[in-house]
Amino acid sequence: MFNAIGLSSAATVATIGFGAGTNKILAVVAGQEGVALLGLYRTLTAIAVQIVAMGAAMVIVREISTSKSADETSERARTAITFGVMQSTVLLLVAAFASPLVARALFGADFAPHVLETRLALAMAVGVLAMQVVLAVLNGLRRLTDALWVNLITSAGTLAVSYWLVQRGPIGIVLLLGSTCFVGAAIGLIFVIRAAPLRGSTVLRRPTRDFFRSLPVSGALTLQPFVVLGTTLFVQSRIAQHFGLDQLGLFAAASTLEGTSLMVLTAGMTSYFLPTLGIAQHAGERDSLFNETLGLLVPLAVLGVTILAGAAPQILGFLFSARFVGASQLTGILGVSIIAQAYVWCYGLVLVNRGHLRTHVALATLESLVRLTGSIVCIALELPLLSLGLVHLGSCVLAAVGYAAVDRRTRGHSVVSRSNRWLTLAASLTGALILVLANLTAPIPRFLLASTLATAWLAFFILQNSKRNPLPPSPGPGPT
């Protein structure tokens, strides 16, 4: 497990390093407005991709990883890629004809200067979608190294062209979203063809009804982007219209640190956890894998959040610029939500693996509705920007509790082991202390509290995992 996670995490850290360099250039050259625009259009691109993708990514991984033969693997890979071409066509049509409506929804009455930017952002979504499809196929094939190389090449290419693009103004900032993803998708497709040759009778020669029946689509997962990413996009657009782009830039910087931290924690585990969960033969094996992953993820999350909250001013100044230090307190609040999201991530993958997609989407929808309602109330009452961070934290905690309650109800007992229950209690108490830490302005008390918490959790993590029984070996990536 640690070998698979370590390889993926190392590549993820390198990828994030390239992304941090891109953010630094953007923050220094374009300032808070540039970061705000990139964050807004990145969310727009994400929601466009996820809606058109119709929840296919996780289903592709599951279906290909459980194929019974090489022919079946190639067939499912061909179906996924052909479907990706169809999805890309839909995105291009949306970019061509719906951009004015989308720009009006994002920017209100003053939308006219942003129509071209919106159209380009939706066009960039095609590259992001293409790369997402090939990465899902590669992960399903357990070609972990190939998938990592695609991510690394794409991120390095974005960093290489970032300074030149940012100097071009808002249009260049939009092009940062996905211009290099087209290159990454092409390289990924080459890797896919090497691993699962697509020669022979193509999908398009099969009867239309059979083709559509084989599409890797989840109707339940299709709904999720409308509520989850739609909520994020709505909150960002309201911040831009109510607080201004400068404040949205601070919020985007804090959200970027939160999202990046969560990605570092989960990216390496996704490549191991989901395929291994799919081939587990018995409920006991799946429960053991769940507790193993939770026991590894939560201490790392608490440790990372403690460092993030304690060193927020320095991290923001280093990764962005001194103009973003004002987001330090907000970064600490959003950071605490990562602890709750670690539980949501584990429970969510288990529900998807068990085929309870509607339950997974219903819980995600409830979380989004809580966040949406709270954000509307805060903006209507003209509360400060920090209140939106607290609403986000509260919605994540409620989601974690909801997932645990639903899982216990469906099983008749809690899947969480006794040791992980104590871990949950300790993590909750530490989260409360981190909120106190985020509000400390004096550097010495802030440093002492952060150092004490980080040292305690690091020692706990080392002690706990040194005594942990190893899991059966992962199937691991295929030959590269």
Buried (B, 14 or more C-beta within 10 A) or exposed (E): BBEBBEBBBEBBEBBBBBBBBBBBBBBBBBBBBBBBBBBBBBBBBBBBBBBBBBBBBBBBBBBBBBBEEEEBBBBBBBBBBBBBEEBBEBBBEBBEEBBBEBBBBBBEEEBEEBBBBBBBBBBBBBBBBBBBBBBBBBBBBBBBBBBBBBBBBBBBBBBEBBBEBBEEEBEBBBBBBBBBBBBBBBBBBEBBBEBBEBEEEEBEEBEEEEBEEBBBBBEBBBBBBBBBBBBBBBBBBBBBBBBEBBBBBBBBBBBBBBBBBBBBBBBBBBBBBBBBBBEBEEEEBBBBBBBBBBBBBBBBBBBBBBBBBBBBBEBBBEBBBEBBBBBBBBBBBBBBBBBBBBBBBBBBBBBBBBEBBBBBBBBBBBBBEBBBEBBBEBBEEEBEBBBBBBBBBBBBBBBBEBBBEBBEEEEEEEBBBEBBEEBBEBBBEBBEBBBEBBEBEEEEEBBBBBEEBBEBBBEBBEEBBEEEEEBEEBBBBBEE
